[in-house]
Structure formats: C-alpha cells, structure tokens
Amino acid sequence: MSNIQRHIATLKRMGWTDQRIADELGISHTSVYRWRDGSRHARLSKLIESRLLELIEGEVSVTLPPNRQLVGV
C-alpha cells in the first residue's frame, strides 16, 4: 500500500468521501478512487501526498476539543 493509499484510507475513516477529497485537491473523484484502489498512481505523488497529509492534520486539529493540546508536538 502506498502512502497516498494510506492517507486516503485515513481520510475515509474520518468520514471523508472521494468527492470531498477530490474537491480539496482540485481533481476528479475518479482519480481519487483509482489511487485508492491502486489501479493508477498519482503524478506528482510527493505533492499529492503532502496535501493529503495536510488535510488529515487539519481535520485532526479541528476535531480536538478546544481545551486539549497535543502532547509532544
């Protein structure tokens, strides 16, 4: 499993749809599906990987209760 597949799987577990991921990346939901199932590989994969990680980190920071801090960050 590639890092992109892992990141997409993480976002999916967090409730994201392929369409929402695609909208955030400015691509088609079909591309997200193909990356997720491994039938295609992303061009500029390091850039896509970084952006997916930003989405994950942004979602985590949004879902933390306001009185909680991440330890060790």
C-alpha positions as CSV (number, residue, x, y, z in Angstrom):
1,M,0.0,0.0,0.0
2,S,1.4,3.4,-1.0
3,N,1.5,6.5,1.3
4,I,-1.2,8.1,-0.9
5,Q,-3.5,5.0,-0.4
6,R,-2.8,5.1,3.4
7,H,-3.7,8.8,3.6
8,I,-6.8,8.4,1.5
9,A,-7.8,5.4,3.8
10,T,-7.2,7.6,6.8
11,L,-9.4,10.4,5.5
12,K,-12.1,7.8,4.6
13,R,-12.1,6.5,8.2
14,M,-12.5,10.1,9.3
15,G,-15.7,10.4,7.2
16,W,-14.4,12.0,4.0
17,T,-15.8,10.9,0.7
18,D,-13.9,10.5,-2.5
19,Q,-15.7,13.6,-3.8
20,R,-14.7,15.7,-0.9
21,I,-11.1,14.7,-1.2
22,A,-11.2,15.4,-4.9
23,D,-12.7,18.8,-4.3
24,E,-9.9,19.7,-1.9
25,L,-7.3,18.5,-4.3
26,G,-9.0,20.1,-7.4
27,I,-9.2,16.8,-9.2
28,S,-11.9,14.3,-10.2
29,H,-13.4,11.8,-7.7
30,T,-12.5,9.1,-10.3
31,S,-8.8,9.9,-9.8
32,V,-9.2,9.5,-6.0
33,Y,-10.9,6.2,-6.5
34,R,-8.2,4.9,-8.8
35,W,-5.4,6.0,-6.4
36,R,-7.3,4.4,-3.5
37,D,-7.8,1.0,-5.2
38,G,-4.2,1.1,-6.7
39,S,-5.3,0.9,-10.4
40,R,-3.5,4.2,-11.0
41,H,-0.6,6.1,-9.4
42,A,-0.7,9.8,-8.9
43,R,1.6,12.1,-10.9
44,L,3.4,14.5,-8.7
45,S,2.9,11.9,-5.9
46,K,5.0,13.8,-3.3
47,L,2.9,16.9,-3.8
48,I,-0.4,14.9,-3.5
49,E,1.0,13.0,-0.5
50,S,1.8,16.3,1.2
51,R,-1.6,17.8,0.5
52,L,-3.4,14.7,1.8
53,L,-1.3,14.8,5.0
54,E,-2.3,18.5,5.4
55,L,-5.9,17.5,5.1
56,I,-5.5,14.8,7.7
57,E,-3.7,17.1,10.1
58,G,-6.2,19.9,9.5
59,E,-9.1,17.5,10.3
60,V,-7.4,16.3,13.5
61,S,-6.8,19.9,14.7
62,V,-10.4,20.7,14.0
63,T,-11.8,17.7,15.9
64,L,-9.7,18.2,19.0
65,P,-11.7,19.7,21.9
66,P,-10.7,23.3,22.5
67,N,-9.2,22.5,25.9
68,R,-7.0,19.7,24.6
69,Q,-3.4,20.0,23.4
70,L,-1.4,17.5,21.5
71,V,1.4,16.2,23.7
72,G,4.9,16.0,22.1
73,V,4.1,18.3,19.2
